[in-house]
Structure formats: structure tokens, C-alpha cells
Amino acid sequence: MDGADPHIHVDRRVTRDDARVRNLLAGTFGLVGDLPERVTTGCGLRVPYAMTSSRPESVTCLACREHGRDQHIRSAEQIERLGAMPGAAITGAEAGRVAEHHRDLARRFADGG
């Protein structure tokens, strides 16, 4: 990064938390994958991974905050539909809890933290 953009962004795949998956794999199998050096953000820029955050309170780019909100709302809706399907691997109550978690994150992105 050339120092021109001081903002903290969100990865365009905000609902897929790579660090969480990485930690799970490391704890389960002893495997540690490398995180990418640069990622595409919710606002379309490519920035160093270190300049991104999945925590709404840390994201300072307004376009990325809006992207994070939209993605978490979309995830909540998809999870609720999944929980309502006959034969789903998760119950409706479990899907409701996960959907509410995503809605909470969406509110935090919208509220500015």
C-alpha cells in the first residue's frame, strides 16, 4: 500500500471469516494455511489483508460498512430459509440464532460500530 488510503476496509467475502477457518484447521489438524497478502474489499479496492477487519467497529471505509451490512443481511435471510427446509441439517431454532447473529453484525455495520 502506498499510504494514500488510511481506511480500514472489509473483505468482500465478509461473511466468510478466513481467520476463523484458519484457527479451526490449526486446532483440529495442526494445519496452518497462509492468509492472503492482499484482498479485494467491499468497496472494490485491493488492499493488504492487514488493512481489513471483520469487526464492524474497526471498519472506517463507508462503502465497506455498507457492503458488510448488506452481506450479513443476505446471510441471515439465507440461513433462515435453510432452517425452514424439510430435512435441513439444522433446526429452525438454530438457524434463527445464527440469523440473529448476522442481523446484529449488520446493525453494527450500519450504526458505525
C-alpha positions as CSV (number, residue, x, y, z in Angstrom):
1,M,0.0,0.0,0.0
2,D,1.3,3.4,-0.8
3,G,-0.1,5.1,2.3
4,A,-2.8,7.1,0.3
5,D,-5.7,5.2,1.8
6,P,-5.8,5.3,5.6
7,H,-9.1,3.5,5.9
8,I,-9.8,0.0,7.4
9,H,-11.8,-2.0,4.9
10,V,-13.8,-5.2,5.0
11,D,-13.0,-8.2,2.8
12,R,-15.6,-8.5,0.1
13,R,-16.3,-12.0,1.4
14,V,-17.0,-10.6,4.9
15,T,-19.3,-13.4,6.0
16,R,-16.6,-16.0,5.3
17,D,-14.1,-15.3,8.1
18,D,-10.8,-16.8,6.9
19,A,-9.1,-16.2,10.2
20,R,-11.7,-18.3,12.0
21,V,-11.5,-21.1,9.5
22,R,-7.7,-21.0,9.7
23,N,-7.8,-21.2,13.5
24,L,-10.3,-24.2,13.3
25,L,-8.0,-26.1,10.9
26,A,-4.9,-25.3,13.0
27,G,-6.6,-26.5,16.2
28,T,-8.1,-29.6,14.6
29,F,-5.5,-30.9,12.2
30,G,-2.4,-28.9,13.1
31,L,-2.5,-27.3,9.6
32,V,-1.9,-23.6,9.2
33,G,-2.8,-22.0,5.9
34,D,-1.4,-18.7,4.8
35,L,-3.7,-15.7,4.8
36,P,-3.6,-13.7,1.6
37,E,-1.3,-10.7,1.4
38,R,-3.9,-8.6,-0.4
39,V,-7.6,-8.9,-0.7
40,T,-10.4,-7.3,-2.7
41,T,-12.6,-5.2,-0.4
42,G,-16.3,-4.4,-0.2
43,C,-15.6,-1.1,-1.9
44,G,-13.7,-2.8,-4.7
45,L,-10.1,-1.8,-3.8
46,R,-7.3,-4.3,-3.4
47,V,-5.5,-3.7,-0.1
48,P,-3.2,-5.5,2.3
49,Y,-5.1,-8.1,4.4
50,A,-3.8,-6.2,7.4
51,M,-5.9,-3.2,6.4
52,T,-9.1,-5.1,6.7
53,S,-11.3,-6.2,9.6
54,S,-14.4,-8.2,10.1
55,R,-15.3,-6.3,13.2
56,P,-17.8,-3.5,12.4
57,E,-16.3,-1.2,15.0
58,S,-12.9,-1.2,13.2
59,V,-14.1,-0.6,9.6
60,T,-13.7,3.1,8.6
61,C,-14.5,2.9,4.9
62,L,-18.2,3.8,4.5
63,A,-18.7,1.8,1.3
64,C,-17.2,-1.3,3.0
65,R,-19.5,-0.7,6.0
66,E,-22.5,-0.7,3.7
67,H,-21.2,-3.8,1.9
68,G,-20.7,-5.6,5.3
69,R,-24.3,-4.7,6.3
70,D,-25.7,-6.0,3.1
71,Q,-23.8,-9.2,3.2
72,H,-24.8,-10.0,6.7
73,I,-28.5,-9.3,6.0
74,R,-28.2,-11.6,3.0
75,S,-26.6,-14.3,5.1
76,A,-29.3,-14.0,7.7
77,E,-32.0,-14.5,5.1
78,Q,-30.3,-17.5,3.5
79,I,-29.8,-19.2,6.9
80,E,-33.4,-18.7,7.8
81,R,-34.5,-20.3,4.5
82,L,-32.1,-23.2,5.1
83,G,-33.5,-23.8,8.6
84,A,-37.1,-23.8,7.3
85,M,-36.4,-26.5,4.6
86,P,-37.7,-30.0,5.3
87,G,-34.8,-32.3,6.3
88,A,-32.4,-29.5,7.0
89,A,-29.3,-30.3,8.9
90,I,-30.1,-27.5,11.4
91,T,-33.2,-26.8,13.3
92,G,-35.3,-23.7,12.8
93,A,-34.2,-22.5,16.3
94,E,-30.6,-23.0,15.4
95,A,-31.0,-21.2,12.1
96,G,-32.8,-18.4,14.0
97,R,-29.9,-17.9,16.4
98,V,-27.3,-17.8,13.6
99,A,-29.5,-15.4,11.6
100,E,-29.9,-13.1,14.5
101,H,-26.1,-13.1,15.0
102,H,-25.8,-11.9,11.3
103,R,-28.5,-9.3,11.8
104,D,-26.7,-8.0,14.8
105,L,-23.5,-7.7,12.8
106,A,-25.5,-5.9,10.0
107,R,-26.9,-3.4,12.6
108,R,-23.4,-2.8,13.9
109,F,-22.1,-2.1,10.4
110,A,-25.0,0.3,9.8
111,D,-24.7,2.1,13.1
112,G,-21.0,2.8,12.7
113,G,-19.9,0.3,15.4
